[in-house]
């Protein structure tokens, strides 16, 4: 019976060093392999050219590198790139490169499918198959960094965890991936350039605050009225706004970091003055920013983009209450790469 090989990237640097000592080799060999895996992005043991052929063969006998593969890349008319990323077990997730004049942003996935049930999101219609491993999240970022350099002649500048899945439902692996992304031994990116977006899991928001994370927090809010939010995001019945607000108050008290709210305005759902006033009240307990996001249809017609006058009403009310607000236009709609559209269509 063939023994299943262990994914070498599941090992810490210390475990790699110990492995080489157990093999009668020098501990520093573990450092070399670790650098190849995380800093140089080796896809195979044969790539590790400063390590002897015998050592590479020994590694091949004991381990695998479960590297992801970009199965398909689509380019939008606005420059946005969507990757269909095939995992080692043949499951597929999607990630997106969003370019602007001054930055390139990677939108990465954290789960295969999603366990939450937001009715306006295509990903929510996919069954959650499993969490992504830290290396699978890391590989999405590396692929987009390479595309940014190739197509836009500059390295990746920002990362948002706004792809498939709920990041806080895969918290440990997301944290490990960010650790690799921000480490000088990995990609060396500043955590201040990373935003983790959650639909609102109060217990995990508090845990992030206790863990002293350095990245930014965004909350996919869409309504500050419980009945409305539950109708479009049914899990709100389990995690109501009262609990979410308490967790966010805790977050701000511990971190002093501004909270970003993502908010889509839909016709006939949350486009009234009452809805906008509720959002203003919800925002007032801590410094915050509201991103009003253009809605991207997912074919069934149940949700419709609000009238521009409703957006203007939101902007006016928020600005009158000294709350920072931006209206975010969608990118990559023609290739189903915009917010809420990721559903493995190609």
C-alpha positions as CSV (number, residue, x, y, z in Angstrom):
1,X,0.0,0.0,0.0
2,X,1.4,3.4,-1.0
3,X,2.0,5.7,1.9
4,X,0.4,9.1,1.4
5,X,3.1,11.8,1.3
6,X,2.8,14.8,3.6
7,X,2.5,18.3,2.1
8,X,5.9,19.8,2.9
9,X,4.4,23.3,3.3
10,X,2.4,22.1,6.3
11,X,5.7,22.0,8.2
12,X,7.1,25.0,10.1
13,X,10.7,26.0,9.6
14,X,11.6,24.4,12.9
15,X,10.0,21.1,11.9
16,X,11.9,21.2,8.6
17,X,15.2,21.8,10.5
18,X,14.3,18.9,12.8
19,X,13.6,16.6,9.9
20,X,17.0,17.2,8.3
21,X,18.7,16.6,11.7
22,X,16.8,13.3,11.9
23,X,18.1,12.4,8.5
24,X,21.7,13.0,9.6
25,X,22.0,16.3,7.7
26,X,22.6,19.8,8.9
27,X,19.7,21.9,10.4
28,X,20.4,24.8,8.0
29,X,19.2,22.6,5.1
30,X,15.7,23.1,6.5
31,X,16.2,26.9,6.2
32,X,17.2,26.5,2.5
33,X,14.2,24.4,1.7
34,X,11.9,26.8,3.6
35,X,13.2,29.7,1.5
36,X,12.6,27.8,-1.7
37,X,9.0,27.0,-0.6
38,X,7.9,30.4,0.6
39,X,10.3,33.1,-0.7
40,X,11.2,31.7,-4.1
41,X,8.0,29.9,-4.9
42,X,9.4,26.5,-5.9
43,X,6.8,24.3,-7.5
44,X,9.0,21.1,-7.5
45,X,11.9,19.8,-5.5
46,X,13.9,19.9,-8.8
47,X,13.7,23.7,-8.6
48,X,15.8,23.8,-5.5
49,X,19.1,24.1,-7.4
50,X,21.4,24.8,-4.4
51,X,20.5,21.4,-2.8
52,X,22.1,18.2,-3.8
53,X,20.4,15.8,-6.2
54,X,20.3,13.1,-3.5
55,X,18.7,15.4,-1.0
56,X,16.1,16.5,-3.6
57,X,15.3,12.8,-4.3
58,X,14.9,12.1,-0.5
59,X,12.5,15.0,-0.3
60,X,10.5,13.7,-3.2
61,X,10.3,10.3,-1.6
62,X,8.9,11.8,1.6
63,X,6.9,14.9,0.6
64,X,4.8,16.6,-2.0
65,X,4.4,20.3,-2.9
66,X,0.6,20.7,-3.4
67,X,0.9,23.7,-5.6
68,X,-2.2,25.2,-7.1
69,X,-2.5,25.7,-10.9
70,X,-4.2,28.5,-12.7
71,X,-6.5,26.5,-14.9
72,X,-8.0,29.4,-16.8
73,X,-7.3,33.1,-16.9
74,X,-9.9,35.6,-18.2
75,X,-9.3,39.3,-18.9
76,X,-12.0,41.8,-18.7
77,X,-12.4,44.8,-21.0
78,X,-11.5,47.0,-18.0
79,X,-8.2,45.1,-17.3
80,X,-9.5,43.0,-14.5
81,X,-8.2,39.4,-14.5
82,X,-10.0,36.4,-13.1
83,X,-8.2,33.1,-12.3
84,X,-9.8,29.7,-12.0
85,X,-7.5,28.1,-9.6
86,X,-7.3,24.3,-9.5
87,X,-6.3,22.8,-6.2
88,X,-4.5,19.5,-5.7
89,X,-7.7,17.6,-5.2
90,X,-9.2,19.0,-8.4
91,X,-11.6,21.4,-6.7
92,X,-11.6,24.9,-8.1
93,X,-11.7,28.4,-6.5
94,X,-11.5,31.8,-8.1
95,X,-9.3,34.8,-7.4
96,X,-9.3,38.2,-9.1
97,X,-6.7,40.9,-10.0
98,X,-8.2,44.4,-9.9
99,X,-6.0,47.1,-11.5
100,X,-6.3,50.9,-11.1
101,X,-4.0,53.7,-12.2
102,X,-2.1,53.6,-8.8
103,X,-2.5,50.0,-7.4
104,X,-3.2,46.4,-8.2
105,X,-5.4,44.5,-5.7
106,X,-5.7,40.7,-5.3
107,X,-9.1,39.5,-4.3
108,X,-8.6,36.0,-2.9
109,X,-10.7,33.1,-1.7
110,X,-10.6,31.4,1.7
111,X,-13.0,28.5,1.2
112,X,-14.2,26.2,-1.6
113,X,-17.8,27.5,-1.7
114,X,-19.3,29.1,1.3
115,X,-21.2,28.0,4.4
116,X,-23.2,31.2,4.8
117,X,-26.4,31.9,2.9
118,X,-26.4,35.5,1.6
119,X,-29.2,35.5,-1.0
120,X,-27.6,38.0,-3.3
121,X,-24.2,36.2,-3.7
122,X,-23.5,33.6,-6.3
123,X,-20.8,31.9,-4.1
124,X,-23.4,31.2,-1.4
125,X,-25.2,28.9,-3.9
126,X,-22.2,26.6,-3.9
127,X,-22.0,24.0,-1.2
128,X,-19.0,24.6,1.1
129,X,-16.6,21.8,0.2
130,X,-13.7,22.6,2.5
131,X,-11.5,25.3,3.9
132,X,-8.4,26.3,1.9
133,X,-5.0,25.5,3.4
134,X,-2.6,28.4,4.1
135,X,-0.4,27.5,1.1
136,X,-3.4,27.5,-1.2
137,X,-4.3,31.0,-0.1
138,X,-0.7,32.0,-0.4
139,X,-0.4,30.6,-3.9
140,X,-3.4,32.6,-5.1
141,X,-1.5,35.8,-4.0
142,X,1.7,34.7,-5.7
143,X,-0.1,34.0,-9.0
144,X,-1.7,37.4,-9.0
145,X,1.6,39.1,-8.0
146,X,3.2,37.5,-11.0
147,X,0.3,38.6,-13.3
148,X,0.6,42.2,-11.9
149,X,4.2,42.3,-12.8
150,X,3.6,40.7,-16.2
151,X,0.6,42.8,-17.3
152,X,0.9,46.0,-15.3
153,X,4.7,46.2,-14.8
154,X,4.4,46.6,-11.0
155,X,4.1,44.2,-8.0
156,X,0.8,43.6,-6.2
157,X,0.0,46.4,-3.8
158,X,-3.0,45.3,-1.9
159,X,-4.9,42.1,-0.9
160,X,-8.6,41.8,0.1
161,X,-10.1,38.6,1.4
162,X,-13.4,39.1,-0.5
163,X,-13.4,36.1,-2.8
164,X,-15.2,32.8,-2.2
165,X,-15.9,31.9,1.4
166,X,-16.2,33.5,4.8
167,X,-12.6,34.1,6.0
168,X,-13.5,34.0,9.7
169,X,-14.9,30.5,9.3
170,X,-11.3,29.5,8.2
171,X,-9.6,31.8,10.7
172,X,-6.5,29.8,11.6
173,X,-5.5,29.1,8.0
174,X,-6.2,32.6,6.9
175,X,-4.0,33.9,9.8
176,X,-1.2,31.5,8.8
177,X,-1.5,32.5,5.2
178,X,-1.2,36.2,6.1
179,X,1.7,35.5,8.3
180,X,3.5,33.9,5.3
181,X,2.4,36.8,3.0
182,X,3.7,39.5,5.4
183,X,6.9,37.7,6.5
184,X,10.2,38.8,5.1
185,X,10.7,35.1,4.4
186,X,7.5,35.1,2.3
187,X,6.3,38.0,0.2
188,X,7.2,40.7,2.7
189,X,3.9,42.7,2.2
190,X,2.7,45.1,4.9
191,X,-0.3,43.9,6.9
192,X,-1.7,47.4,6.5
193,X,-2.2,46.6,2.8
194,X,-4.4,43.6,3.6
195,X,-8.1,43.7,4.4
196,X,-10.1,40.8,5.7
197,X,-13.8,41.0,4.9
198,X,-16.4,39.2,7.0
199,X,-20.2,38.9,6.9
200,X,-20.0,39.3,10.7
201,X,-19.1,36.5,13.1
202,X,-19.0,38.3,16.5
203,X,-17.0,35.7,18.4
204,X,-14.3,35.7,15.7
205,X,-14.1,39.5,15.4
206,X,-13.4,39.6,19.2
207,X,-10.7,36.9,18.7
208,X,-9.0,38.9,16.0
209,X,-8.9,41.9,18.4
210,X,-7.5,39.7,21.2
211,X,-4.9,38.3,18.8
212,X,-3.7,41.8,17.9
213,X,-3.9,41.4,14.2
214,X,-2.4,44.2,12.1
215,X,-4.5,43.9,9.0
216,X,-7.7,45.9,8.3
217,X,-11.3,44.8,9.0
218,X,-14.2,45.2,6.6
219,X,-17.8,44.1,7.4
220,X,-20.3,43.1,4.7
221,X,-23.2,44.9,6.3
222,X,-25.9,45.8,3.7
223,X,-28.5,46.7,6.3
224,X,-28.5,48.1,9.8
225,X,-32.1,46.9,10.4
226,X,-32.3,43.4,11.7
227,X,-35.4,42.3,9.8
228,X,-34.0,43.6,6.5
229,X,-30.6,42.1,7.1
230,X,-32.0,38.7,8.1
231,X,-34.2,38.7,4.9
232,X,-31.1,39.0,2.7
233,X,-28.5,37.4,5.0
234,X,-30.4,34.7,6.9
235,X,-27.5,33.9,9.2
236,X,-28.1,37.3,10.8
237,X,-30.8,35.6,12.8
238,X,-28.0,33.7,14.6
239,X,-25.6,36.7,14.7
240,X,-27.9,39.7,15.0
241,X,-26.8,43.3,14.7
242,X,-26.7,43.8,18.5
243,X,-24.0,41.1,18.8
244,X,-22.2,42.3,15.7
245,X,-22.1,45.9,17.0
246,X,-20.8,44.7,20.5
247,X,-18.0,42.8,18.8
248,X,-17.1,45.8,16.6
249,X,-17.1,48.1,19.7
250,X,-14.7,45.5,21.3
251,X,-12.5,45.5,18.1
252,X,-12.2,49.3,18.1
253,X,-11.5,49.5,21.8
254,X,-8.7,47.0,21.4
255,X,-7.2,48.1,18.1
256,X,-8.2,51.7,17.5
257,X,-8.5,50.8,13.9
258,X,-11.3,52.3,11.7
259,X,-14.0,49.9,10.5
260,X,-15.0,49.7,6.9
261,X,-18.6,48.7,6.0
262,X,-19.4,47.2,2.6
263,X,-23.0,48.1,1.6
264,X,-25.0,47.4,-1.5
265,X,-28.2,49.4,-2.0
266,X,-31.0,47.5,-3.7
267,X,-34.3,48.7,-5.1
268,X,-37.2,48.1,-2.8
269,X,-35.1,46.4,-0.2
270,X,-32.9,48.9,1.6
271,X,-33.2,52.1,-0.5
272,X,-35.4,54.2,1.8
273,X,-34.4,57.1,4.1
274,X,-35.2,54.9,7.1
275,X,-32.5,52.4,5.9
276,X,-29.9,55.1,5.4
277,X,-30.7,56.7,8.8
278,X,-30.2,53.2,10.5
279,X,-26.8,52.9,8.8
280,X,-25.8,56.3,10.1
281,X,-26.7,55.3,13.6
282,X,-24.9,52.0,13.4
283,X,-21.7,53.7,12.2
284,X,-21.6,56.3,15.0
285,X,-20.0,54.3,17.8
286,X,-16.6,54.1,16.2
287,X,-14.6,55.8,13.3
288,X,-15.8,54.2,10.1
289,X,-15.9,54.3,6.4
290,X,-18.7,53.1,4.2
291,X,-18.2,51.7,0.7
292,X,-21.4,51.8,-1.3
293,X,-20.9,49.0,-3.8
294,X,-22.6,48.7,-7.2
295,X,-24.7,45.6,-7.3
296,X,-23.7,42.8,-9.7
297,X,-26.6,40.7,-10.9
298,X,-26.5,36.9,-10.5
299,X,-29.1,36.2,-13.2
300,X,-32.3,35.6,-11.2
301,X,-33.6,39.3,-11.2
302,X,-34.6,39.1,-7.5
303,X,-32.2,41.8,-6.6
304,X,-32.0,45.0,-8.6
305,X,-29.5,47.9,-8.4
306,X,-31.1,50.9,-6.7
307,X,-31.9,54.1,-8.4
308,X,-29.0,56.6,-8.4
309,X,-31.1,59.0,-6.4
310,X,-31.1,56.5,-3.5
311,X,-27.3,56.3,-3.7
312,X,-27.1,60.1,-3.6
313,X,-29.5,60.1,-0.6
314,X,-27.2,57.7,1.3
315,X,-24.1,59.7,0.4
316,X,-25.7,63.0,1.6
317,X,-26.9,61.5,4.9
318,X,-23.5,59.9,5.7
319,X,-21.5,63.0,4.7
320,X,-23.8,65.2,6.8
321,X,-23.0,63.0,9.8
322,X,-19.2,63.2,9.1
323,X,-19.0,59.6,8.0
324,X,-16.5,58.9,5.2
325,X,-18.3,57.3,2.2
326,X,-17.1,56.2,-1.2
327,X,-19.2,54.9,-4.1
328,X,-17.3,51.9,-5.5
329,X,-17.9,51.0,-9.2
330,X,-17.7,47.3,-10.1
331,X,-14.9,45.9,-12.1
332,X,-14.8,42.7,-14.2
333,X,-18.6,42.3,-14.6
334,X,-18.2,41.0,-18.2
335,X,-16.3,38.0,-16.9
336,X,-18.3,37.4,-13.7
337,X,-15.4,38.7,-11.6
338,X,-17.2,41.4,-9.7
339,X,-18.3,41.4,-6.1
340,X,-20.8,38.6,-5.4
341,X,-20.3,36.9,-8.8
342,X,-17.7,34.3,-8.1
343,X,-19.3,30.9,-8.8
344,X,-16.8,29.0,-10.9
345,X,-18.4,30.1,-14.2
346,X,-16.2,30.4,-17.2
